[in-house]
Amino acid sequence: MECRAAALRPDLVIVAFGMNDAAYADAAEFAANISGIVNLVRERRSDTEFVLVAPMRPTPQCSWVVPSRFDEYRAHLAALAGTGIAIADLTTLWSDMLERKHPHELSGNGLNHPNDFGHRIYAHALIALLTPFNSAGLTATSPPL
């Protein structure tokens, strides 16, 4: 496996895969791919930190993915979390949002891409993980709305 990020010897890598993978990769294959990225980068720089992003959910019209894989992907990413590896759980955030919003209120293309509001949710989840002190009490599972 080639990993261009490894050559850069980064301090932080954000890995956000899953939507397209859900069309063909079971959770074990997905987790192996993500682990491979982590390992390749850490071969070059062992102290690199990671944020693994559990993907948003597609709309019901996105028929080419296997919907059950998103929860499985999230569980596998959570299992990879530990020292230097955090998870931004957009899968759960998206599920929570879908309790109050129609899927098209979060999707830019009506299928599998976030709209501007959806991107804001992604940004808040990442900011919450990357901010050492946060007086507003934000967490990766409670973005401001």
Secondary structure, DSSP 8 states (H G I E B T S, - for coil): ---HHHHT--SEEEE---TTGGGT--HHHHHHHHHHHHHHHHHH-TT-EEEEEE-----TT-TTS-TTHHHHHHHHHHHH-BTTEEEEEHHHHHHHHHTTS-GGGTBSSSSSSB-HHHHHHHHHHHHHHH-S--TT--BTTB---
